[in-house]
């Protein structure tokens, strides 16, 4: 029988030991239905999730809600929107009670005197040209100045098919402002012309992502196994999709048989009562989903399947480490 101990040498076993003790229990929260941008392809607006519930305006009710979430076992609050920085008091309700990660477009600077060590992930959808097409402006011009050199901030770079062959210029810009970057792929929810993936483009972008990791190991927070899975949609001869996704809201998960999934995961709307189906949207075709966190989680909940060989288990460890770094459970 293959076991963790039999498959790992001393160094890898120590890496495994550090992550196996983390017991991450995350959920996702819509902080607000409002945003200061309207990006073509944003699942929140393309699926009309901004109309699914009215915002709770009473900050004390947010504090009470977060207390209940902590009692439910959540130890990582992932804040999304709309744009969370429009509601700093709601962010504070989480930050003062739970390890908190804030996803932002970076156009409003989070005050570090108020949130000194909160992890911040800045969305970036390509170079200046693609950003103007999809988001209406060059967001990096603002976010790069707002967060330059911030040790608790990284870019979540959503690569588009048009970026293939041009990724390095974006990575270099991020390096120059002293920040890290994590890579994921655009899901073209609004079917913008020219922004859908082909098999050829996916093969090319995988090679380019691998190259960026080799060239910029101090900037890119990633691993090649993750690149393989997110570009192929395959893991251990299984195909990502509705029957496999681990990031489905637990009380709404009626799949039979139920796959391995995130424990106690819920995606909450901004009224603090309504739940969304999954970490993206109920209108998304799961077979086309390229959400990076969903793919990382897919690997993480399937540890047993990676006990086939030393290399398979090492791949699993690298993905888990990547996730833990992005949410600051372990250092960069």
C-alpha positions as CSV (number, residue, x, y, z in Angstrom):
1,X,0.0,0.0,0.0
2,X,1.4,3.4,-1.0
3,X,1.4,6.0,1.8
4,X,2.6,9.6,2.1
5,X,5.7,8.4,4.0
6,X,6.6,5.8,1.5
7,X,6.4,8.2,-1.4
8,X,8.2,11.2,-0.1
9,X,11.8,11.8,1.0
10,X,12.6,13.9,4.1
11,X,12.5,17.3,2.4
12,X,9.2,16.7,0.6
13,X,7.7,15.1,3.7
14,X,8.5,18.3,5.6
15,X,6.7,20.4,3.0
16,X,3.7,18.0,3.2
17,X,3.7,18.3,7.0
18,X,3.4,22.1,6.9
19,X,0.4,22.2,4.6
20,X,-1.4,19.2,6.0
21,X,-1.8,21.0,9.3
22,X,-3.6,24.0,7.7
23,X,-7.1,22.6,7.5
24,X,-8.3,25.5,5.3
25,X,-12.1,26.1,5.4
26,X,-13.0,28.9,3.0
27,X,-16.2,30.6,1.8
28,X,-16.9,33.4,-0.6
29,X,-18.8,36.6,0.2
30,X,-20.3,39.2,-2.1
31,X,-19.5,42.4,-0.2
32,X,-21.6,44.6,-2.5
33,X,-23.5,44.5,-5.7
34,X,-21.9,47.7,-7.0
35,X,-18.7,48.2,-8.9
36,X,-16.7,51.1,-10.3
37,X,-16.0,49.1,-13.5
38,X,-18.1,47.1,-15.9
39,X,-15.8,44.4,-17.3
40,X,-17.0,42.3,-20.3
41,X,-16.8,38.8,-19.1
42,X,-17.3,39.5,-15.4
43,X,-19.5,36.5,-14.2
44,X,-21.1,38.6,-11.4
45,X,-22.8,41.0,-13.8
46,X,-23.1,38.7,-16.9
47,X,-25.1,36.3,-14.8
48,X,-27.2,39.1,-13.1
49,X,-26.0,38.0,-9.7
50,X,-25.9,41.7,-8.8
51,X,-29.7,41.5,-8.9
52,X,-30.1,38.3,-6.9
53,X,-30.3,40.0,-3.6
54,X,-30.4,43.5,-2.0
55,X,-27.4,44.6,0.0
56,X,-27.5,44.5,3.7
57,X,-26.7,48.0,4.8
58,X,-26.4,47.6,8.6
59,X,-22.7,47.0,9.5
60,X,-23.7,45.5,12.8
61,X,-25.6,42.7,11.0
62,X,-22.4,42.1,8.9
63,X,-20.4,41.7,12.2
64,X,-23.0,39.3,13.6
65,X,-23.0,37.3,10.3
66,X,-19.2,37.0,10.4
67,X,-19.3,35.7,14.0
68,X,-21.7,33.0,12.9
69,X,-19.5,32.1,9.9
70,X,-16.5,31.7,12.3
71,X,-18.7,29.5,14.5
72,X,-19.6,27.5,11.4
73,X,-15.9,26.7,11.0
74,X,-14.8,29.1,8.3
75,X,-11.2,30.2,8.7
76,X,-10.7,32.0,5.4
77,X,-13.1,34.7,4.1
78,X,-12.7,35.5,0.4
79,X,-14.3,38.8,-0.3
80,X,-15.5,39.6,-3.8
81,X,-18.1,41.9,-5.3
82,X,-19.0,43.9,-7.1
83,X,-16.0,45.9,-5.8
84,X,-15.4,45.3,-2.1
85,X,-13.3,48.5,-1.6
86,X,-16.5,50.5,-2.0
87,X,-17.5,49.2,1.4
88,X,-14.5,49.3,3.8
89,X,-16.7,49.0,6.9
90,X,-18.0,45.6,5.7
91,X,-14.4,44.5,4.9
92,X,-13.5,45.5,8.4
93,X,-16.3,43.3,9.8
94,X,-14.5,40.3,8.3
95,X,-10.9,41.4,8.9
96,X,-11.3,41.9,12.6
97,X,-12.7,38.4,13.1
98,X,-11.3,36.1,10.4
99,X,-8.3,35.7,8.1
100,X,-9.4,37.7,5.1
101,X,-8.6,38.0,1.4
102,X,-10.0,40.9,-0.6
103,X,-10.3,40.6,-4.4
104,X,-10.2,44.1,-6.0
105,X,-9.7,45.9,-9.3
106,X,-7.1,48.0,-7.5
107,X,-8.7,51.4,-8.5
108,X,-9.2,52.3,-4.8
109,X,-6.3,51.9,-2.5
110,X,-7.0,49.9,0.7
111,X,-5.7,51.9,3.7
112,X,-2.9,49.8,5.2
113,X,-3.2,51.7,8.5
114,X,-6.7,50.1,8.8
115,X,-5.9,46.7,7.2
116,X,-2.1,46.3,7.7
117,X,-1.7,42.6,6.7
118,X,-4.9,41.7,4.8
119,X,-4.2,39.8,1.6
120,X,-5.2,41.7,-1.5
121,X,-5.6,40.2,-5.0
122,X,-5.8,42.7,-7.9
123,X,-7.6,41.6,-11.0
124,X,-5.7,42.2,-14.3
125,X,-7.0,41.1,-17.7
126,X,-4.0,41.6,-19.9
127,X,-2.0,44.4,-21.3
128,X,-3.2,47.9,-21.9
129,X,-4.9,47.0,-25.2
130,X,-6.9,44.1,-23.8
131,X,-7.8,45.9,-20.6
132,X,-9.3,48.8,-22.6
133,X,-11.4,46.4,-24.7
134,X,-12.7,44.3,-21.8
135,X,-12.7,46.7,-18.9
136,X,-12.9,50.1,-20.5
137,X,-9.5,51.4,-19.2
138,X,-5.9,50.5,-18.4
139,X,-6.4,49.5,-14.8
140,X,-2.8,48.7,-14.2
141,X,-1.9,52.4,-14.6
142,X,-3.8,53.0,-11.3
143,X,-3.4,49.8,-9.4
144,X,0.3,49.6,-10.0
145,X,0.8,53.0,-8.3
146,X,-1.7,52.2,-5.5
147,X,0.0,49.0,-4.4
148,X,3.6,49.2,-5.6
149,X,5.9,47.2,-3.3
150,X,3.0,46.0,-1.0
151,X,4.1,42.7,0.6
152,X,0.5,41.6,1.1
153,X,-0.7,42.1,-2.5
154,X,-0.4,40.2,-5.8
155,X,-2.0,40.4,-9.2
156,X,-4.5,37.9,-10.3
157,X,-3.6,38.0,-14.0
158,X,-6.5,36.5,-16.1
159,X,-4.8,35.6,-19.4
160,X,-6.9,36.0,-22.6
161,X,-6.4,34.1,-25.8
162,X,-5.2,37.4,-27.4
163,X,-2.4,37.6,-24.7
164,X,-0.7,34.5,-26.0
165,X,2.8,35.4,-27.1
166,X,2.6,38.7,-25.2
167,X,2.4,37.6,-21.6
168,X,6.0,38.4,-20.6
169,X,5.5,42.2,-21.0
170,X,2.8,42.0,-18.4
171,X,4.9,39.9,-16.0
172,X,7.7,42.3,-16.4
173,X,5.5,45.3,-15.5
174,X,4.4,43.5,-12.4
175,X,7.9,42.6,-11.5
176,X,8.9,46.3,-11.9
177,X,6.4,47.4,-9.3
178,X,7.6,44.8,-6.8
179,X,4.5,42.6,-6.7
180,X,3.8,38.9,-7.2
181,X,1.4,37.4,-9.8
182,X,-0.8,34.4,-10.1
183,X,-2.0,33.2,-13.5
184,X,-5.4,32.0,-14.6
185,X,-7.4,32.0,-17.8
186,X,-10.3,34.0,-19.0
187,X,-13.7,32.3,-19.2
188,X,-15.5,34.2,-22.0
189,X,-18.9,34.4,-20.3
190,X,-20.1,37.2,-22.6
191,X,-18.8,35.7,-25.8
192,X,-16.7,38.7,-26.7
193,X,-15.4,38.1,-30.3
194,X,-11.8,36.8,-30.4
195,X,-11.6,36.0,-26.7
196,X,-12.6,32.3,-26.7
197,X,-10.0,29.5,-26.2
198,X,-9.1,27.0,-28.9
199,X,-7.1,23.8,-28.3
200,X,-4.1,25.3,-30.1
201,X,-4.2,28.5,-28.0
202,X,-4.5,26.4,-24.8
203,X,-1.4,24.4,-25.8
204,X,0.5,27.6,-26.6
205,X,-0.5,29.4,-23.4
206,X,0.5,26.4,-21.2
207,X,4.0,26.5,-22.7
208,X,4.2,30.3,-22.2
209,X,3.0,30.0,-18.6
210,X,5.6,27.4,-17.9
211,X,8.2,29.7,-19.4
212,X,7.2,32.6,-17.3
213,X,7.5,30.5,-14.1
214,X,11.0,29.5,-15.2
215,X,12.0,33.0,-16.0
216,X,10.4,34.9,-13.1
217,X,10.4,32.4,-10.2
218,X,10.4,35.2,-7.6
219,X,7.4,36.9,-9.2
220,X,5.1,34.1,-10.5
221,X,3.2,32.1,-7.8
222,X,2.3,29.0,-9.7
223,X,3.4,25.5,-10.6
224,X,3.5,23.5,-13.9
225,X,1.0,20.9,-12.8
226,X,-1.6,23.6,-12.3
227,X,-0.8,24.9,-15.7
228,X,-1.4,21.5,-17.2
229,X,-4.7,21.0,-15.5
230,X,-6.2,24.4,-16.2
231,X,-5.3,24.3,-19.9
232,X,-6.3,20.6,-20.5
233,X,-9.3,20.5,-18.1
234,X,-8.0,17.0,-17.1
235,X,-6.7,15.5,-13.9
236,X,-5.9,11.8,-13.5
237,X,-7.9,11.1,-16.6
238,X,-10.9,12.9,-15.3
239,X,-12.5,15.9,-16.9
240,X,-13.4,19.1,-15.0
241,X,-17.1,20.1,-15.0
242,X,-20.2,20.1,-12.9
243,X,-19.8,16.5,-11.8
244,X,-16.3,17.2,-10.6
245,X,-16.2,20.8,-9.3
246,X,-15.5,21.0,-5.6
247,X,-16.6,24.6,-5.2
248,X,-20.3,24.2,-5.1
249,X,-22.3,25.7,-2.2
250,X,-22.8,22.9,0.2
251,X,-26.5,23.3,1.0
252,X,-27.3,23.6,-2.7
253,X,-25.2,20.5,-3.7
254,X,-27.7,17.9,-4.9
255,X,-25.3,16.0,-7.1
256,X,-25.5,12.2,-6.9
257,X,-23.0,10.8,-6.5
258,X,-21.5,13.8,-4.8
259,X,-17.8,14.3,-5.7
260,X,-15.1,15.2,-3.3
261,X,-15.7,18.8,-2.4
262,X,-14.7,21.8,-0.2
263,X,-16.1,21.2,3.3
264,X,-18.7,23.8,4.4
265,X,-18.1,26.0,1.4
266,X,-20.8,28.5,0.7
267,X,-20.9,31.5,-1.6
268,X,-23.0,34.2,0.0
269,X,-24.8,37.1,-1.6
270,X,-24.7,40.6,-0.1
271,X,-28.0,40.2,1.8
272,X,-26.3,37.7,4.0
273,X,-29.1,35.1,3.4
274,X,-29.1,34.3,-0.3
275,X,-26.7,31.7,-1.6
276,X,-25.2,31.4,-5.1
277,X,-24.7,28.0,-6.7
278,X,-20.9,28.0,-6.9
279,X,-17.7,30.1,-6.7
280,X,-18.6,31.7,-10.1
281,X,-22.2,31.7,-11.4
282,X,-25.2,29.5,-12.1
283,X,-25.3,30.6,-15.7
284,X,-21.7,29.6,-16.5
285,X,-21.2,26.4,-18.6
286,X,-19.0,24.4,-16.2
287,X,-17.3,22.6,-19.2
288,X,-15.8,26.0,-20.2
289,X,-15.0,27.3,-16.7
290,X,-11.3,28.3,-16.3
291,X,-11.6,29.6,-12.7
292,X,-8.1,29.2,-11.2
293,X,-9.3,28.7,-7.6
294,X,-11.8,26.0,-8.7
295,X,-9.1,24.1,-10.4
296,X,-6.7,24.4,-7.5
297,X,-9.4,23.2,-5.1
298,X,-10.2,20.3,-7.5
299,X,-6.6,19.1,-7.0
300,X,-6.5,19.8,-3.3
301,X,-9.6,17.7,-2.3
302,X,-8.3,14.8,-4.3
303,X,-5.2,13.9,-2.4
304,X,-5.8,10.2,-2.3
305,X,-5.9,10.1,-6.1
306,X,-2.4,11.5,-6.1
307,X,-0.9,8.7,-4.0
308,X,0.0,6.8,-7.1
309,X,3.6,7.9,-7.3
310,X,6.1,10.2,-5.8
311,X,5.7,12.7,-8.7
312,X,2.0,12.7,-8.4
313,X,2.1,13.4,-4.7
314,X,4.7,16.1,-5.2
315,X,2.4,17.7,-7.8
316,X,-0.4,17.7,-5.3
317,X,1.8,19.3,-2.6
318,X,2.9,22.1,-5.0
319,X,-0.7,23.0,-5.8
320,X,-1.7,23.0,-2.2
321,X,1.4,25.2,-1.4
322,X,0.4,27.6,-4.2
323,X,-3.1,28.0,-2.8
324,X,-1.7,28.5,0.8
325,X,0.7,31.1,-0.4
326,X,-2.0,33.1,-2.3
327,X,-4.0,33.3,0.9
328,X,-1.0,33.8,3.1
329,X,-1.3,30.7,5.2
330,X,2.4,30.1,4.4
331,X,5.0,32.7,3.3
332,X,5.8,33.4,-0.4
